[in-house]
């Protein structure tokens, strides 16, 4: 079986190539708040699959998120599109909340989290001063 896989990828190198992109963004409730989280997303161009997780700074466990909606909007012909992505937070096979990220080109316009249990909405700020790497995530101090 190993020989077959080697032969397959040797003959068809594009089959071994994967166009998975990832993004890691750091957010906090406010600049003085201890509530901070990382949003890490993945997109596989070949299968058109998106997924990801959020990981709060004071937690060792990531929380799975599933892309439920993505909308592109042209605000004006000379500005980047505005993209709104909605992610469902899934804990123990139940949707427990919703994250909504709005971007315009490389700019983060807004990030919010709505808790499903009580409908309370929290607005987060992007923290661009925190180092973030796709392999290790946000480096909170």
RATA-V824672 format. One record per residue. N is the residue number from 1. RES is the residue in one letter. SS is DSSP state (@ for helix, = for strand, . for the rest). PSI is psi in radians with two decimals (NA if undefined). D_FIRST is the distance of its C-alpha to the first C-alpha in Angstrom with 2 decimals. Layout:
n = [N,N]
res = [RES,RES]
ss = [SS,SS]
psi = [PSI,PSI]
d_first = [D_FIRST,D_FIRST]
This chain:
n = [1,2,3,4,5,6,7,8,9,10,11,12,13,14,15,16,17,18,19,20,21,22,23,24,25,26,27,28,29,30,31,32,33,34,35,36,37,38,39,40,41,42,43,44,45,46,47,48,49,50,51,52,53,54,55,56,57,58,59,60,61,62,63,64,65,66,67,68,69,70,71,72,73,74,75,76,77,78,79,80,81,82,83,84,85,86,87,88,89,90,91,92,93,94,95,96,97,98,99,100,101,102,103,104,105,106,107,108,109,110,111,112,113,114,115,116,117,118,119,120,121,122,123,124,125,126,127,128,129,130,131,132,133,134,135,136,137,138,139,140,141]
res = [X,X,X,X,X,X,X,X,X,X,X,X,X,X,X,X,X,X,X,X,X,X,X,X,X,X,X,X,X,X,X,X,X,X,X,X,X,X,X,X,X,X,X,X,X,X,X,X,X,X,X,X,X,X,X,X,X,X,X,X,X,X,X,X,X,X,X,X,X,X,X,X,X,X,X,X,X,X,X,X,X,X,X,X,X,X,X,X,X,X,X,X,X,X,X,X,X,X,X,X,X,X,X,X,X,X,X,X,X,X,X,X,X,X,X,X,X,X,X,X,X,X,X,X,X,X,X,X,X,X,X,X,X,X,X,X,X,X,X,X,X]
ss = [.,@,@,@,@,@,@,@,@,@,@,.,@,@,@,.,.,.,.,=,=,=,=,=,=,=,=,=,.,.,.,.,.,.,.,=,=,=,=,=,=,=,=,=,.,.,.,.,=,=,=,=,=,=,=,=,.,.,.,.,.,.,=,=,=,=,=,=,=,=,=,=,=,.,.,.,.,.,.,.,.,=,=,=,=,=,=,=,=,=,=,.,.,=,=,=,=,=,=,=,=,=,=,=,.,.,=,=,=,=,=,=,=,=,=,.,.,.,.,.,=,=,=,=,=,=,.,.,.,.,.,=,=,.,.,.,=,=,.,.,.]
psi = [-0.73,-0.69,-0.67,-0.80,-0.77,-0.81,-0.76,-0.87,-0.46,-0.68,-0.54,1.30,-0.45,-0.41,-0.42,-0.24,2.35,2.32,1.07,2.19,2.62,2.76,2.43,2.09,2.53,2.34,2.71,2.68,-0.81,2.98,-0.35,0.03,2.53,-0.09,1.90,2.52,2.78,2.35,2.02,2.14,2.70,2.50,2.22,1.90,-0.66,-0.76,-0.12,0.54,2.42,2.53,3.10,-2.88,2.82,2.57,2.04,2.55,-0.60,0.29,2.56,-0.16,2.24,2.71,2.20,2.50,2.61,2.26,2.15,-0.37,2.55,2.17,2.35,2.40,2.28,1.97,-0.64,2.69,-0.43,0.22,2.72,2.68,2.61,2.24,2.20,2.06,2.41,2.23,2.27,2.28,2.23,2.09,2.21,0.80,0.34,2.48,2.09,-0.17,3.05,2.29,2.38,2.11,2.23,2.16,2.72,1.81,-2.33,-0.10,2.37,2.05,-0.80,2.75,2.24,2.74,2.28,2.11,2.21,-0.63,-0.79,0.00,0.12,2.34,2.38,2.28,2.28,2.70,2.48,2.36,1.69,-0.11,-0.15,2.31,2.36,2.25,2.49,-0.47,-0.65,-0.17,-2.79,2.34,1.48,2.45,NA]
d_first = [0.00,3.82,5.38,5.09,6.42,8.72,9.85,10.55,12.56,14.15,15.40,16.32,17.54,19.55,16.57,16.03,19.76,21.26,24.99,25.67,29.22,30.90,34.52,36.35,40.02,42.58,45.40,48.38,51.02,53.79,54.37,56.01,53.68,51.18,48.88,46.10,42.58,39.62,38.04,34.48,32.87,29.59,29.11,26.02,27.42,24.54,24.73,28.39,27.70,30.11,30.30,31.72,33.84,37.26,38.02,41.61,42.91,44.11,40.98,37.76,35.89,34.80,35.74,33.40,34.87,33.97,35.37,37.83,39.83,40.19,43.32,44.41,48.13,50.14,53.21,54.77,53.73,54.02,52.07,48.35,47.06,47.32,44.09,44.25,41.06,41.23,38.76,38.88,38.60,36.62,37.32,36.33,35.30,38.79,40.11,42.55,43.57,43.22,42.88,44.31,43.86,46.04,45.48,47.26,45.34,44.47,47.31,46.84,49.70,49.15,46.87,47.83,46.59,48.07,47.76,47.30,49.31,52.59,52.02,53.01,51.90,51.30,51.39,49.47,50.03,47.39,47.58,46.86,48.21,45.29,42.39,39.19,35.72,32.54,30.76,33.63,35.93,39.73,41.54,44.50,47.30]
